[in-house]
Amino acid sequence: MVIHDSDQESTDFAKAIGYIRKTLAPDAHIVAVGSLAGRVDQGLSLLHHLYLFQKTPDYATGRMYLATEQSITFLLKSGLHHIHVGGRRKQLFDKHVGIIPVKEPSVITTNGLEWDVQDWETEFGGRVSTSNHVRPEVEVVTVETTKDVIFTIALQGPG
């Protein structure tokens, strides 16, 4: 199916998400696969769309995930989050984690990571939580954030 949309202010990705939300499933969870590889500006645009398409504080319009062969990335709205990484999921997730405040500075507190933080200020141009690790015995990582942040976790490689 080809749908012509002459909107020059939107990317093809934004048009596709908009079509899904308007026509097929307004509150569906969406997983975009193979999404962060390639040009940096396009990758940043995809992160930008995590914010654009999840405006409600309770994810009422559905969650959006960006998945590559190496990781899965999603938005954590301000508040407390429980991310299940243990049990059966150990076969899916690897240990590497990042929490990145793309839109604005935030204060985060984590539990379950090798280098947990408490009331830790994070912002672009300041401190950013990258290259952290989920502790091996942890089933659930908690992240509390004062503002929306991007959460990314590595996926287990093949074999």
C-alpha positions in Angstrom: 0.0 0.0 0.0 1.3 3.5 -0.9 -0.2 6.5 0.8 0.9 9.9 -0.4 1.3 12.5 2.3 2.7 15.8 1.1 3.5 17.1 4.6 7.1 18.5 4.3 7.4 19.1 8.1 7.3 15.4 8.9 9.7 12.5 8.3 8.6 9.3 6.7 8.9 7.7 10.1 6.6 10.2 11.7 4.1 9.8 8.9 4.1 6.0 9.4 3.6 6.3 13.2 0.9 8.9 12.6 -0.9 6.6 10.2 -0.8 3.7 12.6 -2.0 5.8 15.5 -4.8 7.5 13.5 -6.0 4.6 11.3 -5.0 1.2 12.7 -4.5 1.3 16.5 -4.4 4.6 18.4 -3.1 3.1 21.6 -0.9 0.3 20.2 2.6 -0.4 21.4 5.0 0.1 18.5 8.4 -1.5 18.0 10.5 0.0 15.2 13.2 -2.5 14.2 16.6 -1.6 12.8 15.9 2.0 13.7 19.1 3.6 15.1 21.7 2.5 12.5 23.0 4.9 9.8 23.1 8.7 9.9 23.4 10.4 13.2 20.7 13.0 12.4 18.3 10.3 11.5 19.0 8.4 14.8 18.5 11.6 16.8 15.2 12.2 14.9 14.0 8.8 16.0 14.9 9.6 19.6 13.0 12.9 19.2 10.0 10.9 18.0 10.0 8.8 21.2 9.0 12.1 22.9 6.6 13.3 20.2 4.5 10.1 20.2 4.3 9.5 23.9 3.0 12.8 25.4 0.7 11.4 28.0 2.2 10.7 31.4 0.6 7.2 31.6 1.5 6.0 28.0 -2.2 6.1 27.1 -1.4 6.4 23.4 0.9 3.3 23.6 4.6 2.8 24.1 7.2 3.1 21.4 10.4 1.0 21.3 13.4 1.4 19.0 15.1 -1.9 18.5 18.4 -2.8 16.7 20.4 -6.0 16.7 22.3 -4.6 19.7 19.8 -2.9 21.9 16.3 -1.7 22.7 15.6 1.9 23.5 12.5 3.5 25.0 11.2 6.5 26.9 10.8 6.6 30.6 8.3 9.3 31.6 8.9 11.2 34.8 8.2 9.0 37.8 9.2 5.5 39.1 9.8 2.6 36.7 10.3 -1.1 37.2 12.2 -2.7 34.2 12.1 -6.5 34.3 15.5 -7.8 33.2 15.8 -11.1 35.0 14.3 -14.6 34.9 13.4 -15.6 31.3 14.4 -12.1 30.1 18.1 -12.9 31.0 18.1 -14.7 27.7 17.0 -11.5 25.9 18.9 -8.7 27.7 22.6 -8.2 28.2 24.1 -6.1 31.0 24.9 -2.8 29.3 22.5 0.1 30.2 22.3 3.8 29.5 19.9 6.5 30.8 20.0 9.6 28.8 18.2 12.9 29.3 17.7 14.1 25.8 15.0 16.7 26.1 15.9 18.4 29.3 18.0 17.9 32.5 16.6 15.4 35.0 17.4 14.0 38.4 17.6 10.2 38.6 17.8 7.4 41.2 18.5 3.8 40.2 18.5 0.5 41.9 19.9 -2.8 40.3 22.8 -1.3 38.4 26.5 -1.8 39.1 26.9 2.0 39.6 23.5 3.0 41.2 22.9 6.7 41.7 20.7 8.6 44.1 19.3 12.0 43.3 21.9 12.3 40.5 21.6 15.3 38.2 22.0 14.4 34.5 22.0 16.5 31.4 23.6 16.9 28.0 26.7 18.9 28.5 27.0 17.5 32.1 26.8 14.0 33.5 25.2 11.3 31.5 24.7 7.7 32.6 26.2 5.5 29.9 28.1 2.2 30.0 26.4 1.1 33.3 25.7 -2.6 33.9 22.7 -4.5 35.3 24.0 -6.5 38.3 23.9 -10.3 37.5 21.5 -11.2 40.3 19.0 -8.5 39.5 15.5 -9.3 38.3 14.1 -5.8 38.2 15.9 -2.5 37.6 14.2 0.6 39.1 14.6 4.0 37.7 13.1 7.1 39.2 13.3 10.3 37.2 12.1 13.8 37.6 11.8 14.4 33.8 11.5 12.1 30.8 14.7 10.2 29.9 15.7 7.7 27.3 16.5 4.2 28.6 18.6 1.8 26.5 19.6 -1.8 27.3 21.8 -4.1 25.3 20.4 -7.3 23.8 22.1 -10.7 24.0 24.0 -11.5 20.9 23.3 -14.6 18.8 24.6 -17.9 20.1 
